[in-house]
């Protein structure tokens, strides 16, 4: 697809990834690993083959981008199997086929920035330092999990990592994102907020009010719409009449860019420009990343309303396969590198699952903790003695 830029000058696009399948890969010893103490503050902080990567139009952080996407999918593959085996309760929403968007976006954030993820943004959590063990603690309802065992679903975040706890109804996190961006603006330290939502959210009043207020206040906010073709079972053509959701941005006086959401380099490049604009005081940017939801809304949904030929088209444009093929062609990914990476990610995921499985469940006596704010002490009306 050809990117469209509205409301601002068109950034350069240095290459187009070829279509077609490529072998999936796994994590080699040279690949990026998530930082143990939170987000990596450098979007280009991974490594090794920077001159060759730049010559091929690929970010120097390509190892990190590939590792994030493969690890995210490995975790969700494991969760899917566990659900089908009856080992996790509740429901499961997955981002298979959309990994390029959260991976390409979140790698531009640092320790002073915040992320407001949506349902299918596991790679953004991982980019900020959430570990696979944290994810399995959450889905297994364990006491040490992000929600303390109160939730076994996607509704989690980690403030210590700069990740807002996920709010299910989209885009109900966007008004909060606007407020957080306003706080960052007043701090004056250059912090940026990156918020995600789906295409269906753009038809809600909350979405329009949030974009309008963000524009009026010129807060440091990057607004990413993951257009995966369906709002639950409602296709784009029944959601809106504009040719592109990015076309709505000029109506609010902000730049709007439409990018290929299955091209991690294109996402990474343009989110980087939007983050830089926000950090320099030029206000918000709206990015529509076009992709496809390769599964139903959640695991209970067989998505029989999606035409098989549409899924097949997007299956050939798998973001991991496209990126791995490009890396091979650039001579950056060694022979067998994909398989090594995938095997290593699978092993890491299994270790994380076993660690979470052995963790204790919440103590029932703690059920009401965190439900109500602790009341302030009653004012003293008489002396302690006498």
Buried (B, 14 or more C-beta within 10 A) or exposed (E): EEBBBBBBEEBEBEBBBEEEEBBBBBBBEBBBBBBEEBBBEEBBBBBBBBEBBEEBBBBBBBBBBBBBBBBBBBBBBBBBEBBEEEEBEBBBBBBBBBBBBBBBBBBBBBBBBBBBBBBBBBBBBBBBBBBBBBBBBBBBBBEBBBBBBBBBBBBBBBEEBBBBBBBEEBBBBBBBBBBBBBEBBEEEEBBBBBBBBBBBBBBBEBBBEBBBBBBEBBBBBBBBBBBBBBBEEBBBEEBBEEEBBBBBBBBBBBBBBBBBBBBBBBBBBBBBBBBBBBBEEBBBBBBBBBBBBBBBBBBEBEBEEBEEEEBEEBBEBBBBBBBBBBBBBBEBBEEEBBBBBBBBBBEBBEEBBEBBEEBEEBEEEEEEEEEEEEEEEEEEEEEEEE
